[in-house]
Amino acid sequence: MLLKYPGAKDIAKSRFDKFANLIESTSNGKLDKMKAKEICNLARKSVGVYVSSKTMELKHTIKLIQNLDSEIEEIEEQIQTHVQDSPIATVPGISFRTCLKSFENKGK
């Protein structure tokens, strides 16, 4: 949501129906159109200072976090594949995390 509407000015300029739909979908239905209306009204009344460089910085930071999340997911998949090939993974009741711990202790 912050990528699309990083500040009060962006929310205030937005089309209400698009903003309300985004609020509902990103909150998994916890926030409704009434809450979106309240947020829009507050954004219109906001007296904060709009700094485009801060908006750009926020967007870049969010994209960086998304990229890092993707890389972490990829690394975890590779680790899981490695752990599944281990004999210890066949022991009933041994979790993925326990296998990792055994590899960690083995390396010491």
N, C-alpha and C positions, 0 to 999 in steps of 0.2 A: 504494500500500500504506500509506503514511504517513497518508493521509486516513482510512483505516479503522482503523488501529492506530498512532496517533501516539506511543505510549509503552509501556514494559514492562508497566505495569498493564493496559493495553488488550489486549496480547498474552496476558498471563497469564489474563485473564477470558474470552478467546475460545474458541469451539468449535474443537477441534483440526482436525476435517475441513475446515472452512471456511478456517481459517488455512493449513493445508497446501496446499489447492487454490490459494489466492491466491499463496502462495510459489512453487509450481510454475509457475503461469501467468505471473506477472510476471517470473520469471527465465528464461522461455522454456525450461523444463525443466532448467536448470543446477543448480537446487536441488531436492532431492527431499523426501519425507516424513521421512526420517531427519534432514535438516538442519532442517526445520520443528520436529520434536520437540526437537532440541537448542536451538533458539531459544526455544521455549515453556518448556523447563526453566530456561534461563538467565533468562528474564523472571520466572519464579516466584521465583527466588532473588535477584532484583535488590533492592538496598537503596537505590536512588536515591529521590530526593524527587519526588513527583508534584505538579506545579503546573498546575492547570487553565488558568490564563491562558496559560502557555507552549504548552500543547496547542492552545488556540484560536488562538494566534498562528501556530503551525506550519501548522494547517489553512488559515488565511486566506492565508498566504504561498504555499502550494501552489496554492490556487485562483487567486491573482493571477498566478503563473507560468503556469498553464494558460491563463488569459485572455490574457496577453501572447503566449504561443506561438500562440494562435489568431489574434490580431491580426497578428502577424508573417507568418503563413502567408497571410492575406488580402492584406496589402500586397505580398508577394512575387508572388502571383498577378496582382495589378494591374500590377506592374512588368513581369512576364513578358509580359503582353498588350501593353503599351506597346512593349517591346523587339521583339516579334515583328512589329510593324507597321513597324519600321525597315528601310530597304534593306540596312543592314549585316548584318542577321540572315540574309539570303539567301546570304551568302558562305559557301561550304563551309569547314568547319573553324573558323568563328567561334562561340564558345560564348556562352551567356547572360552569363557573367561578363565576357567580353571586350567584349560590346556595352555592358554597364553602364559599363565602364572608358572606352569611347569617348565615352559621354554625359558622363561625369564630366570628361574632358579637354576636351570641347567647351565645357563651361560655364566653364572657366577663362580 
